[in-house]
């Protein structure tokens, strides 16, 4: 019985082997070229990884430089410049604007001011200066004070032929800035202007001083009056010198000692009316 059972087992195994031989397992065919390419790429990647790992710090920096793009830094610089421009505009304009849209920007932000710095100054005689009084609209509008000429073309409404300060245009009318006699004192001759600040003589009060005291008093009064004239004219000189609207363009050209040939002007009526009698000075 054992022999028969074993024979049965051997018979089944033989049948199974026969079946396997008749239907062998199918093996997927591999493209040799593709496999070699994959293997080569893997080896190259591994080689590159090892090379990177073994590179010196300088080589790593060089690699970073090769991969660097300047656009990020360019955007940073542009952003900083925009921010700085807005901040400067706000500070310089006193909080007026962030975009430099000032009504009256400082001189150094005006193209005409920079042009004047690189342009030779004009030298005009009084007769030549008179042609820039605004009657000829093709010419700029000039005025002078204390020998310096300024371009006031930006304010033709005030200094033009129909303006309230038209008497200043086309002339050096320094005297009129102090006396207030615009029509009469269109001249730079300042002689005698201090009289408007001198007190009128009054015999009733003047007799209270001795001759020496009275002479010293009058000398002091004249010195004070001259200082007041100087300060009054200086106020207007500084006004035009520091105004961002009126660039300096040149100087008035006159002969040497020109005042020697000019008659001395009397004090205009308006200025003379402001004089008062002398009072006793307080100790």
C-alpha positions in Angstrom: 0.0 0.0 0.0 2.8 2.3 0.7 4.4 1.7 -2.6 1.2 2.4 -4.5 0.6 5.6 -2.6 4.1 6.8 -3.3 3.7 6.0 -7.0 0.7 8.1 -7.1 2.5 11.0 -5.6 5.4 10.7 -8.1 2.9 10.5 -10.9 1.2 13.8 -9.9 4.6 15.5 -9.6 5.5 14.4 -13.1 2.3 15.8 -14.4 3.0 19.1 -12.8 6.5 19.3 -14.3 5.1 18.5 -17.7 2.6 21.3 -17.3 5.3 23.7 -16.4 7.4 22.8 -19.3 4.4 23.2 -21.7 3.6 26.7 -20.2 6.9 28.3 -19.0 6.6 31.6 -16.9 6.7 34.7 -19.1 9.7 37.0 -18.4 9.4 40.7 -19.1 11.9 41.7 -21.7 14.1 44.8 -20.7 15.5 47.3 -23.2 19.3 47.0 -22.7 20.0 50.5 -24.0 17.4 52.1 -21.7 18.8 50.2 -18.7 22.3 51.4 -19.5 21.1 55.0 -19.8 19.3 54.8 -16.4 22.4 53.3 -14.8 24.6 56.0 -16.4 22.4 58.8 -15.1 22.4 57.3 -11.7 26.2 57.0 -11.7 26.5 60.7 -12.9 24.1 61.9 -10.2 26.1 60.0 -7.5 29.4 61.3 -8.9 28.0 64.9 -8.8 26.8 64.5 -5.2 30.2 63.3 -4.1 31.9 66.1 -5.9 29.6 68.7 -4.2 30.2 67.1 -0.9 34.0 67.2 -1.3 34.2 70.8 -2.7 36.0 73.5 -0.7 34.2 76.5 0.8 35.5 78.8 -2.0 34.1 76.4 -4.7 30.8 76.4 -2.9 30.8 80.3 -3.0 31.6 80.2 -6.7 28.7 77.9 -7.3 26.4 80.3 -5.4 27.7 83.2 -7.5 26.9 81.2 -10.7 23.3 80.7 -9.5 23.0 84.4 -8.3 20.3 86.6 -9.9 20.7 90.4 -9.7 16.9 91.1 -10.0 16.3 90.8 -6.3 18.9 93.4 -5.4 17.7 95.7 -8.2 14.2 95.6 -6.7 15.6 96.3 -3.3 17.5 99.3 -4.5 14.5 100.7 -6.4 12.3 100.2 -3.3 14.8 102.0 -1.1 15.1 104.9 -3.5 11.4 105.3 -3.7 11.1 105.3 0.1 14.0 107.7 0.5 12.5 110.1 -2.1 9.2 110.2 -0.3 10.9 110.8 3.0 13.1 113.6 1.7 10.1 115.2 0.0 8.1 115.2 3.2 11.0 116.6 5.2 12.0 119.3 2.7 8.4 120.4 2.0 7.6 120.6 5.7 5.0 117.9 5.4 3.4 119.4 2.3 3.9 116.5 0.0 5.5 113.0 -0.4 6.0 113.4 -4.2 7.9 116.7 -4.6 4.8 118.5 -5.8 5.6 121.7 -3.9 4.1 125.0 -4.9 7.3 126.9 -4.2 10.1 124.4 -4.1 13.5 125.5 -2.7 16.0 127.1 -5.1 18.1 124.0 -5.3 15.1 122.0 -6.7 14.5 124.5 -9.5 16.1 124.0 -12.9 16.5 127.8 -13.4 18.4 128.1 -10.2 20.9 125.5 -11.3 21.2 127.1 -14.7 22.0 130.4 -13.1 24.8 128.8 -11.2 26.6 127.7 -14.4 25.6 130.8 -16.4 27.7 134.0 -16.3 25.9 136.8 -14.5 24.4 139.7 -16.5 25.7 143.2 -16.2 23.1 145.7 -17.2 23.2 149.5 -17.1 20.2 151.3 -15.6 19.0 152.0 -19.2 19.3 148.4 -20.2 17.6 147.2 -17.1 14.7 149.6 -17.8 13.8 147.5 -20.9 13.0 144.5 -18.6 10.1 146.2 -16.9 7.5 143.8 -18.4 6.2 146.0 -21.2 7.9 143.7 -23.7 6.4 140.3 -23.0 9.1 138.5 -24.9 11.6 139.5 -22.3 11.9 138.4 -18.7 10.8 140.7 -15.9 13.7 142.0 -13.8 14.1 144.2 -10.8 17.2 145.2 -8.8 17.8 146.1 -5.2 21.1 147.4 -3.9 22.8 146.6 -7.2 21.7 143.0 -7.6 19.3 142.0 -10.3 16.5 139.4 -9.7 14.2 137.7 -12.2 10.6 138.2 -11.0 9.0 136.8 -14.1 7.1 134.2 -12.0 5.0 137.0 -10.5 4.0 139.2 -13.4 0.7 139.9 -11.7 2.5 141.8 -9.0 5.5 143.3 -10.7 4.2 143.6 -14.3 2.8 146.8 -15.9 -0.5 146.4 -14.2 0.8 145.2 -10.8 0.8 147.0 -7.5 4.6 146.8 -7.4 5.2 147.8 -11.0 7.4 150.6 -9.9 10.1 148.2 -8.8 10.4 146.5 -12.2 13.1 147.6 -14.6 15.0 149.6 -12.0 17.1 149.5 -8.9 14.6 151.2 -6.6 16.3 150.5 -3.3 15.4 153.9 -1.9 11.7 153.3 -2.4 11.8 150.1 -0.4 12.6 152.2 2.7 10.7 155.4 2.1 7.6 153.8 0.7 7.4 156.4 -2.1 7.3 153.9 -4.9 6.7 156.4 -7.8 9.1 159.1 -6.6 12.0 157.1 -5.3 12.8 154.7 -8.2 16.5 155.0 -7.5 19.4 153.4 -5.7 20.5 156.7 -4.2 20.1 156.3 -0.4 21.5 159.7 0.6 19.3 161.6 3.0 16.9 158.6 3.6 17.9 158.6 7.3 16.1 162.0 7.8 12.8 160.1 7.9 13.9 158.7 11.2 15.3 161.9 12.6 13.2 164.0 15.1 12.1 167.5 14.2 13.9 170.3 16.1 11.8 172.0 18.8 13.3 175.1 20.5 11.2 174.5 23.6 12.8 171.2 24.3 16.2 171.7 22.5 17.1 174.5 25.0 17.2 172.0 27.8 20.6 170.8 26.6 23.9 172.6 26.4 25.5 173.1 23.0 27.8 170.1 23.6 25.1 167.9 24.8 22.8 168.8 22.0 25.5 168.1 19.4 26.2 164.7 20.9 22.5 164.0 21.0 22.0 164.8 17.3 25.1 162.7 16.4 23.6 159.8 18.2 20.2 160.3 16.6 21.7 160.3 13.2 23.7 157.1 13.9 20.5 155.4 15.1 18.6 156.7 12.0 21.3 155.4 9.6 21.1 152.0 11.4 17.4 151.9 10.9 17.8 152.6 7.2 20.4 149.9 6.9 18.1 147.4 8.7 15.1 148.3 6.6 16.9 147.9 3.3 18.6 144.7 4.5 15.2 143.2 5.2 14.3 143.5 1.5 17.7 142.5 0.3 17.4 139.2 2.3 13.9 138.7 1.1 14.9 138.6 -2.6 18.2 136.8 -1.8 16.4 133.9 0.0 13.2 133.8 -2.1 12.9 130.5 -4.1 10.7 132.3 -6.6 13.1 135.0 -7.7 16.5 133.8 -9.0 19.5 136.2 -9.0 20.6 136.9 -12.6 23.2 139.6 -12.4 24.3 143.1 -11.3 23.6 146.7 -12.2 26.6 148.3 -14.1 27.3 151.9 -13.2 30.2 154.3 -13.6 32.5 154.6 -10.7 31.4 157.4 -8.3 28.2 157.7 -10.1 26.5 159.4 -7.1 28.8 162.4 -7.6 26.9 163.3 -10.7 23.4 162.8 -9.2 21.6 165.7 -7.5 20.7 165.0 -3.9 17.1 164.1 -3.5 14.9 165.6 -0.9 12.9 163.3 1.4 9.6 162.4 -0.2 6.5 163.9 1.3 5.1 160.6 2.5 8.3 159.8 4.4 8.7 163.3 5.8 5.2 163.2 7.3 6.3 160.5 9.6 8.8 162.7 11.4 7.9 163.8 15.0 9.3 166.3 17.4 12.2 165.5 19.7 11.4 164.2 23.1 13.4 164.1 26.3 15.3 160.8 26.2 14.7 158.6 29.2 17.7 157.8 31.5 
